[in-house]
């Protein structure tokens, strides 16, 4: 087998370093005969530098550091590796007692031996380098080696292995319980979130502003729980695996490296957090000032809403003005706090800023137009929630009025969503404003056309009685009739009536039209709108039979001669079809 045969090299302990008297490195194929030429043991990784030296390692633990090499023969790093290899060989030899590790000094050097095997020699070069005598350096190295060998063998003893197995079993049980606790706790938490969502008690509000509803809040909380659950499981396993590996000598180095990696990362995280504390404190100050500015603005706006003190500021402006003020204040605070956020100025942060800017530039023109229109509609007081309005050909009750859209519920129970920009560009008729603001009445009107053969005073009286008989029509002010047009063949009568229930307008109109028909029929008024000359004699009346006398008969046709003779009624010309409307 291949073996590094060394006339022992120079060694450096914690502060000084012993050296070898003669240093020659040669490779040879030898048999394991014990003593100085012991069989090969794989050398452990040696890390270090020329300033602090290179460690001599036993079972992953550095014992001392080599700082001096042998000029022209070997470097300090190579010497440390060779000594590490020899220490591994003697530590694994059960026949070697740690007490056999000793130093034999003479006048110019000290030789460190393990039984009959020479480990290394402390020379005068090391004395000059570290300022201590070679016996002192050798004695310190012997103590460290003896302690290292004892620890090496203790880790591999039956007692230590049994202890390691016990710790492994115990840690496995603990990890199992922790994992069960994580799964059980996350399941209970998700159930609780679902119950709160069904009870609608997860609404997130900032003062009077509803930020998130129960559905959105439960979705976010549930997603957070589902995200943290695997993270906690992986973290538990990440701590468990290196702990178990560190219990056994064969895997202790790997386990310790994992634990060290965790410690390094946690240390970096802690250092980063400590370094970020000043910026975090500044963000906290900005948030605190923002809160008090918002609260001050809210109190000012509430005071403005006192109609008895500031009549020009309407009470319904308080809530939207408060929201707009809070939005502006928060936006300014975010701009100020931006430079203190983690990652500000990084390429990722800049890329996100450019993306959002392009998105707002290209896709927000209609959104901005609707938002500005919504603000204008608020402060022009065009309508309020529950008002009965008409927007173009859409009639209904205002169900919702947001910054971007207005929702109207029609009498047919249809919800119509109208963008605020379209509302602002349309004519809005508010039927409820007069009733709400001045406790007045809305005037409902309908038009009927009747022939000139009917006395207009009688028509007025019948129409007014029909209006008074209609539910939700006010008695005072009294209904009235206007003659709006004298047409070629008929007169247009416009019936006007007052109501304080504009939301019932469709029902009121329907009942009013029913009453007009009933009262006209009862007054022997035919609701006709003749547009040409009609021959009425000989034709049956269009009034329903229920309103006609029991002995009613259709009249005969009247024929008058050109000589001026009296008209003669000829019963043979009597209309035989009693249900004909005639023309």
Backbone torsions as a table, in degrees:
resi	resn	phi	psi	omega
1	UNK	NA	160.8	-177.8
2	UNK	-87.7	134.0	-177.9
3	UNK	-140.3	138.3	171.7
4	UNK	-82.4	114.3	178.3
5	UNK	-101.6	123.9	-172.8
6	UNK	-131.2	131.8	163.1
7	UNK	-79.1	114.6	-155.1
8	UNK	-45.3	133.4	-177.8
9	UNK	-83.6	174.6	-178.9
10	UNK	-71.2	145.4	-178.3
11	UNK	-125.9	147.0	171.6
12	UNK	-123.6	126.5	175.2
13	UNK	-84.1	-164.7	-174.3
14	UNK	-46.7	-42.5	178.0
15	UNK	-114.0	-58.4	176.8
16	UNK	-94.8	-175.3	-179.2
17	UNK	-147.8	128.2	173.5
18	UNK	-72.9	163.2	-179.7
19	UNK	-133.0	170.2	177.8
20	UNK	-94.7	149.4	179.5
21	UNK	-71.9	-49.5	178.9
22	UNK	-122.7	133.9	-177.4
23	UNK	-123.7	107.4	175.0
24	UNK	-136.5	128.4	179.4
25	UNK	-111.0	125.1	177.0
26	UNK	-145.2	148.5	179.4
27	UNK	-99.4	134.9	-179.5
28	UNK	-149.7	157.0	174.2
29	UNK	-99.5	112.2	-176.6
30	UNK	-131.0	166.9	175.6
31	UNK	-99.3	154.3	-179.9
32	UNK	-73.7	99.2	-178.6
33	UNK	-108.9	5.9	-179.8
34	UNK	83.2	-179.3	178.5
35	UNK	64.7	-139.7	-175.5
36	UNK	-66.8	-29.6	-179.0
37	UNK	-99.8	48.8	-179.7
38	UNK	-66.3	161.2	-178.4
39	UNK	-62.2	162.3	-174.4
40	UNK	-72.2	141.9	173.9
41	UNK	-128.6	128.9	-178.1
42	UNK	-56.3	130.5	-179.9
43	UNK	-74.8	147.8	178.4
44	UNK	-87.6	156.9	-179.3
45	UNK	-63.5	128.4	-178.6
46	UNK	-109.2	123.1	179.0
47	UNK	-121.8	147.8	179.8
48	UNK	168.5	-163.2	178.8
49	UNK	-151.5	169.1	-174.1
50	UNK	-72.4	-17.9	-178.8
51	UNK	-84.6	-53.6	-177.9
52	UNK	-85.0	-15.5	-177.5
53	UNK	97.8	175.3	-178.8
54	UNK	-114.6	132.4	-171.7
55	UNK	-76.3	145.0	166.7
56	UNK	-94.0	118.0	-168.0
57	UNK	-113.1	138.0	172.9
58	UNK	-132.1	116.8	179.4
59	UNK	59.8	36.8	178.0
60	UNK	83.2	-3.7	-178.5
61	UNK	-108.9	126.6	177.2
62	UNK	-71.5	132.4	178.5
63	UNK	-94.7	-47.6	177.1
64	UNK	-158.6	176.9	-173.2
65	UNK	-120.2	139.0	176.6
66	UNK	-98.5	122.6	-178.4
67	UNK	-113.9	-15.4	-176.4
68	UNK	-115.0	133.6	171.3
69	UNK	-98.9	-175.0	176.5
70	UNK	-109.7	117.1	-173.8
71	UNK	-55.6	127.8	176.6
72	UNK	77.7	-3.2	-176.2
73	UNK	-119.3	-57.0	-175.8
74	UNK	-152.2	155.7	178.4
75	UNK	-90.8	169.7	178.2
76	UNK	-62.2	-36.1	-179.7
77	UNK	-66.0	-42.7	179.0
78	UNK	-66.1	-39.2	178.8
79	UNK	-63.0	-42.4	178.5
80	UNK	-62.1	-39.1	179.3
81	UNK	-65.9	-39.6	-179.2
82	UNK	-67.6	-43.1	178.8
83	UNK	-64.1	-40.0	177.4
84	UNK	-59.5	-41.5	179.3
85	UNK	-63.9	-42.2	-179.1
86	UNK	-69.0	-38.3	178.3
87	UNK	-64.6	-37.1	176.3
88	UNK	-62.1	-35.7	-179.8
89	UNK	-69.0	-43.6	-178.2
90	UNK	-73.5	-31.6	179.0
91	UNK	-66.9	-33.4	-179.4
92	UNK	-82.7	-6.0	-179.3
93	UNK	-87.9	107.4	-177.5
94	UNK	-69.3	-15.8	-178.5
95	UNK	-82.1	-9.8	-178.3
96	UNK	-95.9	122.0	177.1
97	UNK	-85.0	136.5	179.5
98	UNK	-56.1	-26.2	179.4
99	UNK	-69.1	-15.5	179.1
100	UNK	-79.6	-8.5	175.8
101	UNK	-79.9	122.1	-171.7
102	UNK	-150.6	169.4	175.0
103	UNK	-119.2	134.9	178.2
104	UNK	-117.9	98.7	-178.3
105	UNK	-85.3	154.4	167.9
106	UNK	-135.2	-160.5	-172.3
107	UNK	-68.3	-33.2	-172.0
108	UNK	-117.1	-11.6	-177.0
109	UNK	-159.8	169.4	176.1
110	UNK	-129.7	132.4	-179.7
111	UNK	-107.4	129.2	177.5
112	UNK	-99.2	123.2	-176.5
113	UNK	-123.4	156.0	171.2
114	UNK	-124.8	98.6	-170.4
115	UNK	69.0	-120.7	177.3
116	UNK	-99.0	2.5	-177.1
117	UNK	-92.1	128.2	175.8
118	UNK	-82.3	122.7	178.3
119	UNK	-88.9	-50.4	178.7
120	UNK	-166.6	171.6	-179.8
121	UNK	-129.0	134.1	175.3
122	UNK	-92.5	118.8	-175.8
123	UNK	-108.0	179.8	-179.0
124	UNK	-68.1	-25.3	177.4
125	UNK	-61.6	-38.7	178.9
126	UNK	-70.9	-36.6	177.2
127	UNK	-60.7	-44.4	179.8
128	UNK	-66.9	-33.0	-176.8
129	UNK	-76.1	-33.9	-171.9
130	UNK	-115.2	-4.4	171.9
131	UNK	75.5	14.2	176.2
132	UNK	-121.6	157.1	179.1
133	UNK	-72.1	154.8	-177.1
134	UNK	-66.5	-30.4	174.6
135	UNK	-64.0	-38.2	179.4
136	UNK	-66.0	-42.7	178.6
137	UNK	-63.3	-42.9	-179.0
138	UNK	-66.6	-41.9	180.0
139	UNK	-62.3	-41.4	179.0
140	UNK	-64.7	-40.5	178.8
141	UNK	-64.7	-39.3	179.4
142	UNK	-61.5	-45.1	179.5
143	UNK	-59.7	-42.7	-178.5
144	UNK	-67.2	-40.1	-179.6
145	UNK	-67.1	-43.7	179.4
146	UNK	-59.9	-45.5	179.6
147	UNK	-63.8	-39.5	178.7
148	UNK	-65.5	-40.4	179.2
149	UNK	-66.1	-42.1	178.4
150	UNK	-60.5	-45.4	178.9
151	UNK	-63.9	-39.4	179.8
152	UNK	-59.1	-47.4	-177.5
153	UNK	-73.7	-31.0	179.4
154	UNK	-66.0	-36.6	179.9
155	UNK	-66.0	-23.1	-178.1
156	UNK	-104.3	10.9	179.2
157	UNK	-78.5	159.0	179.0
158	UNK	-60.2	-41.4	179.9
159	UNK	-61.6	-44.7	-178.5
160	UNK	-68.1	-38.1	178.5
161	UNK	-65.0	-40.0	177.5
162	UNK	-63.3	-41.8	177.4
163	UNK	-62.3	-41.8	179.7
164	UNK	-63.4	-41.3	177.7
165	UNK	-64.0	-40.1	178.4
166	UNK	-63.4	-43.3	178.9
167	UNK	-64.6	-36.6	178.8
168	UNK	-65.1	-45.6	179.3
169	UNK	-63.2	-44.4	-179.6
170	UNK	-63.2	-44.9	179.6
171	UNK	-65.3	-33.9	177.5
172	UNK	-65.0	-41.9	177.7
173	UNK	-63.0	-43.5	179.7
174	UNK	-62.5	-44.3	179.5
175	UNK	-63.6	-40.0	177.8
176	UNK	-60.6	-44.3	179.3
177	UNK	-65.8	-39.3	179.1
178	UNK	-63.8	-44.4	179.0
179	UNK	-63.9	-41.6	175.9
180	UNK	-62.0	-40.3	178.2
181	UNK	-63.5	-40.2	178.3
182	UNK	-63.3	-46.6	-179.8
183	UNK	-65.8	-43.5	-179.6
184	UNK	-66.3	-45.2	-179.1
185	UNK	-64.5	-41.5	178.9
186	UNK	-65.7	-38.4	177.9
187	UNK	-63.9	-44.8	178.1
188	UNK	-63.1	-40.2	-178.9
189	UNK	-66.4	-40.4	177.2
190	UNK	-64.8	-38.6	176.6
191	UNK	-63.6	-41.9	179.0
192	UNK	-63.9	-41.7	178.8
193	UNK	-63.5	-40.9	178.9
194	UNK	-64.2	-40.8	178.5
195	UNK	-65.1	-41.6	178.4
196	UNK	-65.5	-35.4	178.1
197	UNK	-66.3	-43.3	178.8
198	UNK	-64.2	-30.6	177.3
199	UNK	-84.6	-2.3	179.7
200	UNK	56.2	47.1	179.5
201	UNK	-118.8	17.0	179.7
202	UNK	-107.1	19.2	-179.5
203	UNK	-66.3	132.3	178.3
204	UNK	-100.7	119.0	-178.7
205	UNK	-126.4	144.0	170.8
206	UNK	-114.3	106.3	-171.5
207	UNK	58.3	-117.7	-178.6
208	UNK	-100.4	4.2	-177.2
209	UNK	-94.1	123.6	177.7
210	UNK	-83.7	109.9	-177.4
211	UNK	-83.8	-49.7	-178.8
212	UNK	-135.7	140.7	174.3
213	UNK	-81.2	177.2	-178.2
214	UNK	-63.3	-37.8	-179.6
215	UNK	-63.9	-48.0	-179.4
216	UNK	-66.9	-40.8	179.9
217	UNK	-64.4	-43.2	179.1
218	UNK	-65.2	-35.8	177.7
219	UNK	-64.2	-43.8	179.9
220	UNK	-66.9	-45.2	-179.6
221	UNK	-65.3	-41.4	178.0
222	UNK	-63.3	-41.3	176.7
223	UNK	-64.0	-37.6	177.9
224	UNK	-64.7	-41.9	178.3
225	UNK	-63.7	-43.6	-180.0
226	UNK	-67.5	-27.0	177.0
227	UNK	-77.6	-41.1	-178.0
228	UNK	-72.5	-27.3	-177.8
229	UNK	-59.7	-53.8	177.8
230	UNK	-67.2	-29.5	178.1
231	UNK	-64.0	-45.1	178.6
232	UNK	-65.6	-37.5	178.4
233	UNK	-64.2	-46.5	179.7
234	UNK	-65.0	-38.3	178.5
235	UNK	-64.5	-40.8	177.9
236	UNK	-62.2	-45.2	178.8
237	UNK	-67.0	-34.5	179.9
238	UNK	-66.7	-31.3	175.2
239	UNK	-81.6	-31.2	-176.6
240	UNK	-72.3	-44.9	-174.5
241	UNK	-61.9	-52.0	179.2
242	UNK	-64.8	-30.1	177.4
243	UNK	-64.2	-43.5	179.0
244	UNK	-66.9	-42.2	-179.5
245	UNK	-63.9	-33.4	-178.3
246	UNK	-73.2	-8.7	-179.2
247	UNK	-80.6	-15.5	-175.0
248	UNK	-120.5	135.8	-175.7
249	UNK	-57.2	-37.7	-176.6
250	UNK	-65.1	-29.7	-177.8
251	UNK	-116.9	7.1	-175.7
252	UNK	-63.7	-38.9	-178.4
253	UNK	-62.6	-44.2	179.3
254	UNK	-66.1	-42.7	178.1
255	UNK	-63.1	-41.8	178.9
256	UNK	-65.3	-35.5	178.4
257	UNK	-65.6	-38.0	176.5
258	UNK	-65.4	-44.5	177.9
259	UNK	-62.9	-39.5	178.6
260	UNK	-65.7	-37.2	177.5
261	UNK	-63.3	-41.6	176.8
262	UNK	-61.8	-44.4	-179.3
263	UNK	-62.8	-41.1	-179.7
264	UNK	-64.1	-44.0	-178.9
265	UNK	-66.8	-41.4	176.9
266	UNK	-64.0	-37.5	178.2
267	UNK	-64.8	-43.5	177.6
268	UNK	-63.2	-40.3	178.3
269	UNK	-63.5	-43.1	178.9
270	UNK	-65.0	-41.5	178.7
271	UNK	-63.9	-41.9	177.3
272	UNK	-62.9	-39.7	178.9
273	UNK	-65.5	-43.2	179.1
274	UNK	-63.7	-40.4	179.0
275	UNK	-66.6	-28.0	-178.7
276	UNK	-85.7	-9.2	-176.1
277	UNK	-55.6	-42.7	178.6
278	UNK	-59.0	-43.4	178.2
279	UNK	-67.0	-38.0	177.6
280	UNK	-63.4	-39.3	177.3
281	UNK	-63.8	-39.2	178.2
282	UNK	-65.1	-40.2	176.6
283	UNK	-62.4	-39.7	177.2
284	UNK	-62.4	-41.1	178.3
285	UNK	-64.0	-43.1	179.1
286	UNK	-63.1	-42.1	179.1
287	UNK	-63.9	-40.7	179.7
288	UNK	-65.5	-45.2	178.2
289	UNK	-63.5	-39.0	178.8
290	UNK	-62.0	-41.4	179.4
291	UNK	-60.5	-46.4	-177.7
292	UNK	-70.6	-33.7	176.3
293	UNK	-66.1	-41.6	177.5
294	UNK	-63.0	-42.5	179.7
295	UNK	-64.6	-40.6	178.0
296	UNK	-63.9	-44.8	179.0
297	UNK	-62.6	-38.0	179.3
298	UNK	-63.3	-43.4	179.1
299	UNK	-64.4	-39.5	178.4
300	UNK	-63.5	-43.6	-178.5
301	UNK	-66.9	-39.5	176.7
302	UNK	-62.1	-40.4	178.3
303	UNK	-64.9	-37.7	177.2
304	UNK	-64.8	-27.8	-178.8
305	UNK	-74.2	-3.5	176.5
306	UNK	-73.5	104.8	-171.7
307	UNK	-65.3	-26.0	-179.1
308	UNK	-75.2	-19.5	-179.4
309	UNK	-101.4	-43.2	-178.7
310	UNK	-123.3	82.3	-175.8
311	UNK	-65.8	-20.2	-179.5
312	UNK	-77.4	-14.5	179.4
313	UNK	-106.3	107.9	-173.6
314	UNK	-75.6	145.8	-177.7
315	UNK	-58.8	-32.9	-178.9
316	UNK	-71.9	-8.0	176.4
317	UNK	-82.4	-14.3	-172.2
318	UNK	-61.4	-53.2	-175.0
319	UNK	-65.5	-48.9	178.7
320	UNK	-65.2	-35.4	177.8
321	UNK	-65.7	-38.8	177.1
322	UNK	-62.0	-41.8	179.6
323	UNK	-66.8	-43.0	179.3
324	UNK	-63.9	-42.0	178.8
325	UNK	-62.8	-43.1	178.8
326	UNK	-63.8	-39.6	179.3
327	UNK	-62.8	-44.0	179.9
328	UNK	-65.7	-43.8	-178.9
329	UNK	-64.2	-43.3	179.5
330	UNK	-65.3	-39.3	178.6
331	UNK	-62.7	-43.2	177.7
332	UNK	-64.1	-41.6	179.3
333	UNK	-63.3	-39.1	179.0
334	UNK	-66.8	-36.5	176.8
335	UNK	-65.0	-40.9	179.5
336	UNK	-68.2	-39.5	-176.7
337	UNK	-81.4	-10.0	-177.6
338	UNK	-53.9	-48.5	-179.0
339	UNK	-62.8	-17.1	-178.8
340	UNK	-94.6	-1.1	-179.9
341	UNK	-76.5	150.4	177.8
342	UNK	-62.4	134.6	177.6
343	UNK	81.8	5.9	179.4
344	UNK	-64.0	133.4	-178.3
345	UNK	89.3	-7.6	178.7
346	UNK	-75.4	158.9	177.9
347	UNK	-57.2	-37.2	179.2
348	UNK	-64.1	-44.0	179.6
349	UNK	-63.0	-42.4	179.3
350	UNK	-66.0	-39.0	178.1
351	UNK	-63.6	-41.6	177.8
352	UNK	-64.1	-40.6	179.3
353	UNK	-62.4	-43.6	178.7
354	UNK	-64.2	-40.6	179.7
355	UNK	-63.5	-46.4	179.8
356	UNK	-64.9	-38.9	178.3
357	UNK	-62.9	-44.7	177.9
358	UNK	-64.5	-39.1	179.6
359	UNK	-62.9	-44.5	179.5
360	UNK	-67.9	-36.2	-178.3
361	UNK	-68.9	-42.4	-173.9
362	UNK	-85.7	-30.7	-170.5
363	UNK	-117.6	6.4	-172.6
364	UNK	-110.4	8.0	-177.4
365	UNK	-63.0	-48.0	179.2
366	UNK	-68.6	-36.7	179.1
367	UNK	-64.3	-42.9	178.6
368	UNK	-65.0	-41.0	178.9
369	UNK	-61.7	-43.7	178.6
370	UNK	-66.0	-38.9	179.8
371	UNK	-65.5	-45.3	178.1
372	UNK	-64.1	-39.0	177.2
373	UNK	-63.7	-38.9	177.2
374	UNK	-61.9	-40.8	178.1
375	UNK	-64.9	-42.6	179.6
376	UNK	-63.2	-41.4	179.3
377	UNK	-63.8	-33.6	178.2
378	UNK	-64.2	-48.0	-172.6
379	UNK	-86.2	-12.4	170.6
380	UNK	-87.3	-9.2	176.7
381	UNK	56.0	42.2	-179.3
382	UNK	-64.3	-37.6	178.3
383	UNK	-163.4	166.4	178.2
384	UNK	-129.7	172.4	176.6
385	UNK	-61.2	138.7	179.9
386	UNK	79.3	-0.3	175.0
387	UNK	-72.9	148.0	176.5
388	UNK	-99.2	116.3	-170.2
389	UNK	-133.1	169.3	171.3
390	UNK	-128.2	125.9	174.0
391	UNK	-120.3	106.8	-172.1
392	UNK	56.6	-116.1	-179.0
393	UNK	-101.9	13.5	180.0
394	UNK	-102.3	122.4	-179.6
395	UNK	-121.6	133.0	177.8
396	UNK	172.3	-173.7	-178.2
397	UNK	-95.7	135.6	179.9
398	UNK	-68.8	117.3	-178.1
399	UNK	-94.4	-36.9	-177.7
400	UNK	-153.5	143.3	178.6
401	UNK	-135.9	102.7	-178.9
402	UNK	-107.2	-173.1	-178.1
403	UNK	-71.3	-24.3	-173.8
404	UNK	-112.4	-33.9	-175.3
405	UNK	-136.8	162.8	173.2
406	UNK	-123.5	132.8	-179.5
407	UNK	-111.0	129.9	-177.4
408	UNK	-120.3	130.9	177.0
409	UNK	-98.8	113.7	-177.3
410	UNK	-79.0	165.5	176.7
411	UNK	-60.7	-19.4	176.7
412	UNK	-87.7	13.7	179.6
413	UNK	62.3	33.8	175.1
414	UNK	-101.7	129.1	177.4
415	UNK	-93.7	116.7	-178.6
416	UNK	-107.0	123.7	178.8
417	UNK	-100.0	122.0	-175.7
418	UNK	-120.6	125.1	175.0
419	UNK	-60.3	141.9	-176.7
420	UNK	-63.0	-29.7	176.8
421	UNK	-63.7	-38.4	177.0
422	UNK	-68.9	-37.7	177.9
423	UNK	-62.5	-43.3	-178.0
424	UNK	-66.0	-30.2	-179.2
425	UNK	-88.9	2.8	-179.1
426	UNK	-112.2	163.8	173.8
427	UNK	-82.9	123.6	-178.5
428	UNK	-107.5	122.0	175.9
429	UNK	-106.1	121.1	-178.9
430	UNK	-105.6	111.6	-179.1
431	UNK	-83.0	-15.8	-174.2
432	UNK	-99.0	-13.0	-172.2
433	UNK	-60.9	-45.6	-176.5
434	UNK	-65.3	-35.3	-180.0
435	UNK	-74.0	-34.7	-176.4
436	UNK	-78.7	-42.4	-170.4
437	UNK	-86.3	-39.3	-175.8
438	UNK	-122.3	14.2	-179.8
439	UNK	54.0	33.0	180.0
440	UNK	-89.0	-163.3	-177.0
441	UNK	-126.1	145.6	174.0
442	UNK	-90.0	137.6	179.9
443	UNK	-94.1	118.9	173.0
444	UNK	-98.1	141.7	-177.1
445	UNK	-142.5	148.7	176.3
446	UNK	-146.1	151.8	-173.4
447	UNK	-116.2	138.4	176.3
448	UNK	-133.1	140.2	179.4
449	UNK	-112.4	130.7	-179.7
450	UNK	-132.3	159.1	-176.9
451	UNK	-71.7	165.3	-179.6
452	UNK	-72.6	-12.0	-177.7
453	UNK	-76.0	-9.4	-179.5
454	UNK	-96.0	136.2	177.3
455	UNK	-66.0	127.2	-175.3
456	UNK	-66.1	-30.3	179.2
457	UNK	-64.7	-39.8	178.2
458	UNK	-65.4	-39.4	178.6
459	UNK	-62.3	-44.4	178.6
460	UNK	-58.2	-45.4	-176.8
461	UNK	-63.9	-42.9	-179.0
462	UNK	-66.3	-43.0	-178.8
463	UNK	-65.3	-40.2	179.6
464	UNK	-66.1	-39.8	177.3
465	UNK	-64.1	-38.0	177.4
466	UNK	-63.7	-38.6	178.9
467	UNK	-67.3	-42.8	-178.7
468	UNK	-64.3	-28.4	-179.5
469	UNK	-80.6	-1.7	-177.6
470	UNK	-90.6	135.1	178.3
471	UNK	-64.9	146.3	178.2
472	UNK	68.9	9.0	171.1
473	UNK	-94.3	128.9	-176.1
474	UNK	-71.2	140.7	175.2
475	UNK	-76.0	-38.6	176.2
476	UNK	-132.1	126.7	-2.2
477	UNK	-61.0	148.8	-174.4
478	UNK	-78.8	150.4	174.4
479	UNK	-63.3	156.2	179.1
480	UNK	-146.9	162.3	-176.8
481	UNK	-121.7	136.5	174.6
482	UNK	-117.8	137.2	173.1
483	UNK	-92.6	105.6	-170.2
484	UNK	-89.6	-16.7	-179.3
485	UNK	-161.9	143.6	171.6
486	UNK	-107.7	94.4	-175.5
487	UNK	-80.6	179.8	-177.0
488	UNK	-64.5	-39.2	-174.5
489	UNK	-122.1	-3.4	-178.0
490	UNK	-155.3	171.0	179.1
491	UNK	-113.8	137.4	177.6
492	UNK	-93.4	117.6	177.7
493	UNK	-106.4	123.1	178.5
494	UNK	-105.7	115.1	178.2
495	UNK	-88.8	124.7	178.9
496	UNK	-115.8	132.2	-179.9
497	UNK	-141.5	149.9	-176.4
498	UNK	-98.5	144.3	175.7
499	UNK	-144.5	149.8	175.3
500	UNK	-106.4	11.2	-178.7
501	UNK	-124.8	74.7	-177.0
502	UNK	-65.6	-27.2	-179.5
503	UNK	-68.3	-17.4	179.0
504	UNK	-95.5	16.2	-174.2
505	UNK	-53.7	-46.5	179.9
506	UNK	-60.7	-41.3	179.5
507	UNK	-68.2	-38.3	-179.5
508	UNK	-65.0	-44.7	179.0
509	UNK	-61.5	-41.9	-179.4
510	UNK	-62.5	-46.2	-179.6
511	UNK	-68.8	-34.9	178.7
512	UNK	-63.9	-43.0	179.1
513	UNK	-65.9	-35.9	176.0
514	UNK	-62.5	-45.8	-178.6
515	UNK	-66.0	-35.6	178.1
516	UNK	-61.5	-43.1	178.1
517	UNK	-63.5	-45.9	-177.5
518	UNK	-63.5	-46.1	-175.7
519	UNK	-71.9	-34.3	176.9
520	UNK	-67.9	-42.7	178.0
521	UNK	-63.2	-40.7	179.1
522	UNK	-65.7	-28.5	-179.7
523	UNK	-91.8	12.5	178.9
524	UNK	61.9	37.0	177.5
525	UNK	-109.7	118.2	176.2
526	UNK	-83.5	128.1	179.9
527	UNK	-84.5	86.3	179.0
528	UNK	-123.2	151.2	175.6
529	UNK	-128.0	74.2	-176.0
530	UNK	-63.5	134.4	177.5
531	UNK	-118.0	7.0	174.7
532	UNK	-154.1	163.6	-178.6
533	UNK	-70.1	129.0	-176.1
534	UNK	-120.2	143.4	175.0
535	UNK	-91.6	106.3	-171.6
536	UNK	-90.2	-26.3	-177.7
537	UNK	-69.3	142.7	-177.9
538	UNK	87.2	-5.6	-179.9
539	UNK	-110.7	148.8	-179.0
540	UNK	-74.3	147.8	178.2
541	UNK	-66.5	146.2	178.8
542	UNK	-83.4	-2.4	177.0
543	UNK	-67.6	136.6	178.8
544	UNK	-54.4	147.8	-175.1
545	UNK	-59.6	-27.0	-178.7
546	UNK	-64.9	-25.7	-178.4
547	UNK	-95.4	-5.8	-179.0
548	UNK	-88.8	153.5	177.4
549	UNK	-62.5	153.2	-179.0
550	UNK	-61.0	-30.8	-177.6
551	UNK	-96.4	20.1	-176.8
552	UNK	-69.0	136.2	173.5
553	UNK	-133.2	146.3	178.1
554	UNK	-63.5	138.6	-178.1
555	UNK	-70.1	162.4	177.1
556	UNK	-83.1	159.6	173.0
557	UNK	-72.5	140.3	-179.9
558	UNK	-106.4	124.7	-179.8
559	UNK	-116.5	130.6	-179.3
560	UNK	-120.7	132.2	-178.2
561	UNK	-78.2	161.1	-179.4
562	UNK	-75.4	-14.6	-179.2
563	UNK	-82.8	-2.7	177.9
564	UNK	92.2	11.0	179.0
565	UNK	-68.0	160.7	-179.6
566	UNK	-63.0	142.8	177.6
567	UNK	-65.6	141.5	-177.9
568	UNK	-115.2	126.3	177.8
569	UNK	-84.7	119.3	-179.3
570	UNK	-104.3	108.6	-176.9
571	UNK	-64.0	-17.9	179.7
572	UNK	-70.6	-16.4	179.0
573	UNK	-94.0	5.2	-178.6
574	UNK	-62.6	139.7	-178.5
575	UNK	-62.5	120.6	-179.7
576	UNK	-81.2	-27.3	179.5
577	UNK	-89.1	103.3	-174.1
578	UNK	-70.0	-13.8	-176.2
579	UNK	-106.9	9.8	179.7
580	UNK	-74.3	139.8	178.5
581	UNK	-84.5	-19.5	179.5
582	UNK	72.7	165.1	179.2
583	UNK	-149.0	NA	NA
